[in-house]
Amino acid sequence: MTGPGAKRYNTFSDELKRIFSCKVQRISVDAGFSCPNRDGSLDIAGCIFCGGHGSGSHGIRRDLDIAAQLEDGKEIMRRKYRASKFIAYFQAYSNTYAAVGRLRELFSEALAVHDVVGLIIATRPDCLPDDILDYLQELSRQTYLWLELGMQSMHDRSLELINRRHDHSCSVDAIARAKSHGLRVCAHIILGLPGETREEMLDMAGELTRLGVDGVKLHLLHVMKGTRLDEMYGRGEVQVMCRDEYAGLVCDFLERLDPRILIHRLTGDGGHDNLVAPLWSLKKFEILNLIDAEMGRRGTSQGSALTTSQPA
């Protein structure tokens, strides 16, 4: 976080450059997993923000197998970002929700693709039995690996409202067990959930620090067509943040977050075709530039509120 043009927070992209000495891009893949919140194990409705193909998984070529999805993505990432190495990002639904043998087949297929140098595996905290954690530990010794956990909130009333069907203690347990297996853990957090105050959202920065996660993805609450959140938004039951409010909140959050934690994402959108609100979230780079400018104006950086609050 030093030098000309450097971010005031600890970016995942810089970490990849340090490790691989080249431009590395994630390629999202859909391996056909389901979710206990949709297949009837817990519920059939899913989380209120989740669309028909899993949250945050727009743009994936589901008609292709894993290797072909990656090859298709490689061409796009080479043209768009001049990337030379790639990480297979198992994103859609719960990507540990299968037997170990099936996981081994899918992850091995991805790693066999030329220039794929690692895996990111996104899942729910209630989909991590010990045998799967044992396998992921084995896999982490062979390749660069991140486990992404959908924590979403530390507040149980919010988890109930979004129909998450697990509580915060489940996330705490999953993070602790994953860390005990030597895994890098990235937690997903949604900012702007209905009923959460600004201070309650900021409290999650301290909780992530306490839990010892290695990375964090921040998402703003956004409304996708055809979801139950869309229905609630249409009835006026849900409000979304304005752009400046969100940018200021992210800056406050970063200032309270351990500077050791890697920032994988600071905003997100649902894709132009399916996004209902907020439409400003489609202009991702404008939001990131606004966050950078605000932190520069404040003269702060990731974790600065922690250091300034220490006694002399």
C-alpha positions, 0 to 999 in steps of 0.5 A: 500500500505504498508507492505512486498509484498504490491503493490504500488497501491490500488488494488481491490483485497485487497479491497475485502479481507478487506470487505469479509475477504476471497478470492473473485473472479469475475465470468463473465456471459453473460445475452444475452444483446445487445448494441445500437451500434449494434442493429441499435439504433445508429449503427450496426457495433459496436466499432472497437475493439469489436468481435461477443460476446462483448468486453472482454467476451471470455470464457463465457458459453453462452449455460447456464442460469445465475445461471448455468454460475455462478455455472460453474464458481464457480468450476473453481474459487475454483480450480484455486484461492481457492476462497470462495465467488464470484461476478457475473460480467455482462460483455458482451455487455451493461448490463443496456440496457433493461427495469428495470423489466428485469434487476431485474429478471437477477440480482436477479437470480445471487444474489440467487446463493449460495456464490454470494456476489455482482454484477459488472455491465458493461455498456455504459455511454449512457445506464443509464436512470434515472429509471435504476439508481434508481433501481441500487441505490435500489440494492446497498443497498442490496448487494455489487455493482459496476457499470463499465462504458466504458469511453475508452478515454476522447478525442472525436476524439478517441471516433469517431475513434473507433466508440464509438457513444458517446462523453466524455461529455456523460461519464462525465454526466453518472459518475456524475448521478451515483455518485449522486445515491451513486453508486461505479463507475469504469471507463474503459480506453484504452491505446494506441488508434491510434493518442493519444500521451503519454501525452494525455493518461496520461491526463486521469489520471487527468480526472478520479481523477477530475470526482471522480471515485472510480475505474479504469480498464486499458486496452492496445489496443489489436487486435482481429480476425474478428474485424474492428481493425483487418482489420486496423491493417492488412493494417498497419493503427494501431500500438500496443505498445511493452511490456516495453513501456506499462509497463512504461506508466502504471507506469506513469499513476498510479503516476498521479492517485488519490491514493483513486481510486481502481485499478481493472485491469492494463492489459488485453488480448483477449484470446489465440484463438482470439488475433492477437496482441500484443501476449506478452499481453497473459503473464499477470503476466509477465506484472504485475511483470514488472509494480511492478518492475518498480515502485519499481525501481522508488520508486514511488506509486499511486498518488506520482506525485500528492504529489510531485507536491504540493507546499511546 
